Structures are given as structure tokens and as C-alpha cells.
Amino acid sequence: MVLSRVFALLRLLADKKRGMTLSEISSQTSVPKSSLSATLKALDEQGLLVRDGWHYSLGPEAYALASLIMAGSTLSQMAHHMLVEAMEECGETVLLATLDRDDTYSVYVDIVETPNPVRYSVPIGTRRPLYPSAAGRVLLAYQSPEKIRAYLDRAKLERFTEHTVIDKNEIERTLAGVRENGLSMSSGEFSADSSGFAAPVFNHSGDVIAALTIALPTSRAVAKREQLIEQIRRSAANLSRVVGHTGRGAAG
């Protein structure tokens, strides 16, 4: 029983609430039915799958294992190795941000800094207002229209640099663009010499639970723009998949 085949089967069936037949699994995985039968039988015996007539679905041991993993892991723990990989690939600081309890600020819950001596650097726990930062706009953009308007009505919209946008209508247009493109970019809006590229992290329900961000000096952001856009989209999609997103719902 090849491990890669087992993981592929479990992931496939995790998205099929009513289960799948042997023929359907064979078609989806391109594995011959003769080879699949033994694998499915072994997983059934271990409780990782259950068979109901002709259909196979996840079994109690699969759910128990998932519960144990989730109970012992925080988002930052699950994401950390992916931040490291993204940093190594793009050569810039990578950050994971979530909303604070009041839905007013973004908070960096994990950071992997580039070894480049000239870099974006802030400590874990740093808070940023939502409207002028790449990560903050991702976290704000996917809120309901009512929550967005309530935030803009209560937030103190101040200029941090000459490029900070404080007009509410313009901010709302920017947020609509973030939702449409699945990408948020900032350049010199909170800190004059830094830029950010951020993308949403979705959970199994299609809700945004975090923003993954690449941050760097603006002088390098211009030259690496297309590379960083591709990187942040790919890394955020991979992290979404890790936390259970299947490509449906708000992200789809």
C-alpha cells in the first residue's frame, strides 16, 4: 500500500460526503480498479474508510486522527513550514496575519524573515490598522458589506504617509478589487519605504481566516512584482488547502 496513494484517497474522499464507488475512485485517481481494491480493503479494515454497499467514505479513524491533529495545532504551527518555504523561494520576509478580537487591526502571528540585511522586519504580535496595509485589506475585504461599513465608520482614518488613502469610497473600491482578484498590494501606504503583497487563507467553510503576506523594501518590490504576485497566490492557496479548503465557497 503506497503512502502517496493512501493520502490521495483520503483527500479525495474528504470532499465527497456521500462517498464514491470503486469505479469513480479509479476514474478520479487514474489507478486501475484491480490495484485499488486491495488498498480500499486495507483502509476499511483499519477504520480509515467505511463501505456502504458500493460506496466508500471516510471512516471513524480518519475523523479521530484529524481531530487529534487539529486539537494539538494552531494556525501558525500548521503554517510555519510553508512560510519558510515561501521565504526561501522569493527571498523576502513572509508573514501570517489574523484579525484581532475587535476586528479592528491585523496581528502578525508568525513571521519568517529573509536573511537579506536590508529587509522588512517586525516582531510577532505587531498590529497594523486594516485600511492601509496589504494584509489588513485582505482581512477586511472578505467581511460582510455591513461589517466593512461599520469598520470604516468607527476607524480613525489617518494618514501615515503621503500615499495613505483615507477616503472611504476609495477604500471600498480597493476592497472590491481585492475580493475580485484575490490579491492585495500596498506600496508606501503605512511605511514609506516598504511594500506588501497579500492573499487570503481560506478554511474548509470558505471563510478567510488569515492573510499571507510578503513584505519588502519598495526598491525591490518594483523589480520583483510579478514573481511576488505569483508566489503569494500560490503559497496562500497551498496553505488554504492544508487547513481544509477545497476551492469552493468564497474562494471559488
Summary of the structure (lengths in Angstrom):
residues: 252
radius of gyration: 21.3
end to end distance: 33.4
largest distance: 66.5
contacts: 789
relative contact order: 0.11
helix: 48%
strand: 20%
